Amino acid sequence: MPRRRTSSSSSSTAPSAAPRNRTPQPVRVRRRSFGDFVKAFLAFVVLLVLVVGVPLALATQIGWPLPDGAPSLDWLQREITVQTFLHILTVVVWFAWAQFTACVLVEVKAALSGVGVPGRVPGAGPSQLLARQLVAALLLVGATAASLTPGLSQLGQSMEGNQKPSVAAAQQTPGIFAQQQEQAAGTASALAEQAGQAAARADGGSAAHGDTKYYRIQPPEGRHHDSLWEIADRHLGDGRRYKEIFELNKDRVQPDGSKLSEASLIRPGWIMEMPGDARGGELVEMPDEAPNVSEQVQQQISDYARTGDHAQGGGGSGAHGGGGDNAQVSLPEQRPAPATPATPAPSTGQDHAATPAAADHSFGLPEALLAAPLLAAGLLGALGRRRRQALWQSALGSVGGRRCMEPPTPTGDAQDVQDALLVGADPEGVRLLDRALRGLAAALAAESRPLPVVYAAWMGGNGDLHLQLAQPAGKPPAPWQLGQDQTFWLLARADAERYEDVDTAAPYPGLVSLGTMDDSRLLLNLESVPGIVSLGGSEADRTAVFASVAAELATNGWSDRMTITLVGFGDDLTPLAPNRIRHLDGFEDLFETMSAETRQRRGALGAAGHDSVLTGRTGPAQHTRWAPHLVLLAAQPSDEDALRLAELAADAGRLGIGYLVGTEGTDLPGAAWEMQITGEGKLLAPLLGLELEAQTLPAAQQRAVVELFTAADPEHGPGGSGGPGGASGTANTPPFLVDISEQGRPAVYARLVGSYEIIGLDAPDGERSALLHEALALLLLHREGVHPRVLSSALWPRGVTADVRDALLERLRAWLGTDPDGTPRLSTDATGRLTLAKSVVSDLDVLRSLYYEATQGRGVGSRQVRGRLLTDALVLVRGPLLADRPEGRYRWLTHEIIDAQLPLLVADTGLALSEFHLEKNRAEKAIEALNAALRTAPADERLWHELLRATHTTGDTDRLHALASDLVGRSGARGVPPRTEALLDELLPTWREGVAAAG
């Protein structure tokens, strides 16, 4: 990330266009001094003279300077007199007065509304500066002027040009870490007195510390604020040494009574003890070397120096009301679990990442996805939906039999990535986050309160959810509560688990994970940023972050609708969410598109009477409008394009448009928050006090993820246009074929379709019995092999140590035993995955093999064999998969598509057997087969259609009417599907009358 360098002699450089932000923090208010009231009175007198006295004097002494009527040509030929010059000067004074009055109104509005940075009046540089200082001095006694007026500290000095600003610091734009807009009046007074004065050491006590130096945090210069990073960069030669300054001054009482508790929160007027090697001229000096330092400052430094011995351990004394001096800014406070006998709540993220198992070797799985639980859950859920869609499209596109029974089994990198998704995913955390946010929106709507602007969400290691607000928004609705200060809303994990699904729009769909810090995960709300978020670093590192952001936004579970525009990268990411992601080639296309959308959104908000998209999301049109549009621009635009983009993004936060732009190491105009990704995977934002373990999606893993989605695409996968095929082809072959002859009797037979039973093994003793059964079921459903970490994650979602996992695997091996030839029935293949021997078989394996043999094997050439195989297959169906599984176990089935595969397989078997019987006009046998299949697949429309046709062949009209009535009753409020309705019209034209009579 580019750092802004300033020196003691040239620190008054032009202000950067990149605002920095800090979280609002309340401070203790010091009593106002007599000087404060004097300044306020003098400012009031000056304002009264300039705003009221000047126009009164002009009106009474000069009069109206312009002609009373329309000028004629004779007027141009008149002699220029002294009176003419006076009238011209009067007009100029009137214009100057009007401009100054406008400046005063702008500054007063900004001060009273708390916007922080007032608007600029065109051409009114000096006038607005004077107005700002006068208004600030007038409001000095009102406890708001310190942060509302960036130029307050230069009152009485900057007009003469003798003030030397000391730093170029963070721009005060409201943001995730925005400076508190209501500073203490006492601090403001200290700033006004001590502006431009260097820090000094105390005259009492400093003699004993000859090398001790002190630095006084400088007041805002323009819209910039000091930061520990820039102080360390200027005076220690390395911004990363800001931690040394922080440790020297942590928890020491400052002149305003507050304390330094977080490196990202420092306040003007605070004193920082510096390391002995600090250098920097007038900015870092001792009192005896700085004769211009006032006695008050010297006394403050002296008092501060005496707190050095007590710097550590004094944190408890500041825990008083009003927001608390100990409140953390960047990272919310992690509250201890309640002292109840209840078991600890599971972590919001995958807990196994923090257990000793995390130190275990990753077995070659991609670490980036293992450490991204929300991203992995989103990708896994989207992949499952894509595969189910492919199954159903394949089913509806076939007649009498479905092609591509099984989705393709991934191999290589794609297989590793799929395993990493299974291990790393935290669907429960996604579910709780989604319900918590929607529940909050519903509660606020019930109270007729608007949604607050949220800049970030922190998901703590203890499962708590912290929302960081742009500004205080009052008391949150229950069960939410205030966090460490007025800008944090907290929801405990236990309260989040009590939320139910609510029918409301997603309030903050633009939240996206950036990384972790101290066991807390940061989600930045991209659409609420007041400007652009810039990301620096190498191209490969930047692209990995961009890919992670794009993938999570495209697949997350806490948003409804969204548009994600990718510029300069990610053209291959479209398969992840074709309805969300679009790709543009260059900046001109982006500018044209976003200019039009910005105008459209601004006009739509005005027409609807909304201030922002947040108010629109709680209105009647919440589900159809105000979806976010997030732009990810990987390559830094040119200077000219950057300025155009900054202008475009100036109002983006209100409109629900967010911009994440890559940079190559230089400042980006309009950047509200600046970040940098390092080669070591650190996401740094020094001016915001952030140092995250970045969440990334490197190029190789990105390609593997796209491969998974492309293979599952019904339009391009084996079941789509790319491979329709006939009855042959490897895509139609089950992953594991069983020898269904008498000679192929298995040694171990597990019945999974229905209640879980195992034949051929003794029931294991002890408390591990349930785990052994569950592990065997997982292995039986994945004959291609199961990664040890996938098995561990499935059995212990909250994590487990490696020795416990290995002990269970040894018990499983011992329980399954060996074949007669000594081959173990549980082995490890060349990739390290656990596989079962062919002698261990499930009824699902047999069902798949029977259907395959009947439709593509021996049954193709023999009608008698086909009928016997299909009948045997349908007899195996005893109910749903693992019908009697214990409560709370087998949760990994939510990641599987077997719940969609099994009903389709049963329906295909029933359809094939029905067709077999109808060929010989055995309608009753066909109806019996179809009814048997419907018990497992009651929602399959194909079965109902064939049942109607089979019933029609019996010639029993009453029976057909009864079936039609049953269908209408099952359809409910949705009504009969169009295809079914058309078939009924064909087979039974009077079905509507019969249904009405029955009703």
Disulfide bonds with the S-S distance in Angstrom:
none
